[in-house]
Amino acid sequence: MKTALIAGATGLVGSFLVQMLLEDGHYDKVKILVRKPVDLNHPDLEQIIYDYENPDLDKLKADDVFCCLGTTIKKAGSREAFTKVDYEYPLQIAQATKDYDTQNFSIVTAIGSNSKSRIFYNKVKGEVEEKLQEIPFQSLHIHRPSMLLGPRKEFRTGEEIGKVIARLLWFLFPKRYRGIHASQVAGCMISKMKESKPGLQVIESDKMHEWPVREKL
C-alpha cells in the first residue's frame, strides 16, 4: 500500500496536487494535513487535522511527501511568522517523515531562492532548501516556480497587477521568468515523484512549462 502525504494541501499548488493525485491512482492513500476539514470526499483521501504548533508526528507516516507550504510576509503579518510557515514547518514535516522512513520528499520554493540573497523572501527559501539537503532522503525534489497563476482563494492586489502585466508582455520575458500555472507545477511534482531519481533534483520554472495547464480543479 503506497501512501502520499501533502502539507499545504489547501493552497494554490496544493489544491491542484490533491485533486490530480486522487485522479491519478498511483497512491492507495492520499493524506492531507489541514487545520480544519475541507469539502472534499474520495475513498482514497484521508484528512488529518494537524496543528504545526502542537504536532502529532505519529500521523505523518507516508512513502512520499509533497510540501506546498508557503505564505507572504503581508499575509503572515511579520518576518517571524513568515519564517515559521516557509522554513520551520517544512523542516518539521521533513524531519518527522524521514524518522518514519519516508524516502522521497518534494517541495515548492521559488525562483531566485538563495540563502545569501539580500531579499528576505528569497533568503528564507534558499535556507530551507539547504537545510532539507542535510536530511538523507533517497530523493529530494526542489521546485522553483516563477509567479504562480491560477484561481487563488484570496485576492492579492500586487500579484494580480503583476499577472496582467506578465500576460501583456510575456513575449519580452525569458521563459524562466514567465508566470506559470499552479497545475503545471503540480503535474511536474507528480511526474518527478513517480520517477524518484536518487539524489537532489532542482527543477526551475522554465522546465515546468512542459506540463499541461489545467484551468479548473
C-alpha positions in Angstrom: 0.0 0.0 0.0 1.6 3.2 -1.2 0.8 6.5 0.6 1.4 10.1 -0.2 1.3 13.0 2.3 0.6 16.6 1.3 1.4 19.6 3.5 -0.1 22.8 2.3 -2.9 20.9 0.6 -5.4 23.9 0.5 -3.1 26.3 -1.2 -2.9 27.1 -4.9 -0.5 24.4 -5.9 -1.6 22.0 -3.1 -5.2 22.1 -4.2 -4.4 21.0 -7.7 -1.9 18.5 -6.4 -4.5 16.8 -4.2 -7.1 16.5 -7.0 -4.6 15.3 -9.5 -3.1 12.7 -7.2 -6.6 11.3 -6.4 -7.4 11.1 -10.1 -4.1 9.6 -11.0 -4.5 6.5 -8.8 -0.8 6.0 -8.3 -1.3 6.0 -4.5 -3.6 3.8 -2.5 -4.0 6.6 0.0 -3.5 10.4 -0.1 -3.2 12.0 3.2 -3.6 15.8 3.5 -2.7 17.9 6.5 -5.4 20.6 7.2 -6.2 22.9 10.0 -9.9 22.2 9.6 -11.9 19.7 7.4 -12.2 20.6 3.8 -15.2 19.9 1.5 -13.6 17.1 -0.5 -14.6 13.4 -0.5 -12.8 10.5 -2.1 -12.3 6.9 -1.0 -8.5 7.2 -1.1 -8.4 10.5 0.7 -7.5 10.9 4.4 -7.9 14.3 6.0 -5.6 14.8 9.0 -6.4 17.8 11.3 -2.9 19.0 12.1 -1.5 21.8 14.3 2.0 22.7 13.4 2.5 24.4 16.8 1.4 21.2 18.7 2.2 18.5 16.1 1.1 14.9 16.4 4.0 13.4 14.5 2.6 9.9 14.5 0.1 11.0 11.8 2.9 11.7 9.3 3.8 8.2 8.1 3.9 8.1 4.3 6.0 6.8 1.5 6.3 10.1 -0.4 5.8 13.6 0.9 4.8 16.7 -1.0 5.3 20.1 0.7 3.4 23.0 -0.7 3.5 25.2 2.4 4.0 28.9 1.7 2.7 32.4 2.5 3.7 36.0 2.1 5.1 38.4 4.7 1.9 40.5 4.3 -0.4 37.6 5.0 1.7 36.2 7.8 2.0 39.5 9.5 5.7 39.5 10.3 9.0 38.1 9.1 9.0 35.8 12.1 5.5 34.4 11.2 6.6 34.0 7.6 9.7 32.1 8.6 7.6 29.7 10.6 5.4 28.8 7.6 8.1 28.7 4.9 11.1 27.4 6.9 10.2 25.8 10.2 7.1 23.9 9.2 8.6 22.3 6.1 11.6 21.2 8.1 9.3 19.8 10.8 7.4 17.7 8.3 10.6 16.6 6.5 12.5 15.5 9.6 9.4 13.8 11.1 8.6 11.9 8.0 12.2 10.9 7.5 12.2 9.5 11.0 9.3 7.3 9.8 11.4 6.1 6.9 10.0 8.3 4.1 12.4 8.1 1.2 11.2 10.8 -1.2 10.4 14.5 -0.5 9.2 17.1 -2.8 8.9 20.9 -2.1 7.8 24.1 -3.8 10.1 27.0 -3.1 10.5 29.9 -5.6 12.6 31.2 -8.4 15.6 33.1 -7.0 15.9 31.0 -3.9 19.3 31.8 -2.4 20.4 31.6 1.2 22.8 34.5 0.6 20.2 36.8 -1.1 19.6 40.3 0.3 15.9 39.7 -0.4 14.4 38.2 2.7 11.8 36.1 0.9 14.4 34.5 -1.4 16.9 34.1 1.5 14.4 32.1 3.6 13.5 29.9 0.6 17.2 29.3 0.0 17.8 28.4 3.6 15.1 25.8 3.7 16.4 24.3 0.5 19.9 24.0 2.1 18.6 22.5 5.3 16.5 19.9 3.5 19.6 18.7 1.8 21.1 17.7 5.2 18.2 15.2 5.7 19.2 11.9 4.0 16.2 11.3 1.7 16.7 8.9 -1.1 15.5 11.7 -3.5 14.8 15.4 -2.9 12.9 17.4 -5.5 13.1 21.2 -5.2 10.6 23.0 -7.5 11.3 26.8 -8.1 8.3 28.3 -9.9 8.1 31.9 -11.1 4.9 33.9 -10.4 2.1 31.3 -9.8 -1.0 31.6 -12.0 -4.4 30.1 -11.2 -7.6 30.5 -9.1 -6.4 31.8 -5.7 -8.9 31.8 -2.8 -7.6 35.1 -1.6 -7.1 38.3 -3.7 -3.6 39.7 -3.8 -3.6 43.2 -5.4 0.1 43.4 -6.3 0.2 39.9 -7.6 -2.9 40.4 -9.8 -1.4 43.5 -11.3 1.8 41.6 -11.9 -0.2 38.8 -13.7 -1.9 41.3 -16.0 1.5 42.9 -16.9 3.0 39.4 -17.4 0.3 38.4 -19.8 0.6 41.5 -21.8 4.4 41.4 -22.0 5.0 37.7 -21.7 7.0 37.6 -25.0 9.6 40.0 -23.6 10.4 37.7 -20.6 12.7 34.7 -20.8 10.7 31.5 -20.3 12.2 31.0 -16.9 10.6 34.2 -15.6 7.2 33.9 -17.1 4.2 33.2 -14.9 3.5 29.5 -14.5 0.1 27.9 -13.8 -0.1 26.0 -10.4 -1.4 22.9 -12.2 1.8 22.7 -14.2 3.8 22.8 -11.0 1.6 20.1 -9.5 1.9 18.0 -12.6 5.7 18.3 -12.6 5.8 17.3 -8.9 3.8 14.2 -9.5 5.9 13.2 -12.5 9.2 13.7 -10.8 8.0 11.9 -7.7 7.0 8.8 -9.8 10.5 8.8 -11.2 12.1 9.4 -7.8 15.6 9.5 -9.2 18.2 9.2 -6.4 19.7 12.4 -5.1 18.9 16.1 -5.5 16.8 17.4 -8.3 16.3 21.2 -8.7 13.5 22.0 -11.2 13.5 25.6 -12.4 10.3 27.3 -13.6 11.0 27.1 -17.3 11.2 23.3 -17.1 7.8 23.1 -15.5 6.1 24.7 -18.6 6.4 21.2 -20.2 3.3 20.1 -18.3 -0.2 21.0 -19.5 -2.3 23.7 -17.9 -5.5 22.7 -16.0 -7.7 25.7 -15.6 -10.1 24.3 -13.0 -10.0 21.9 -10.1 
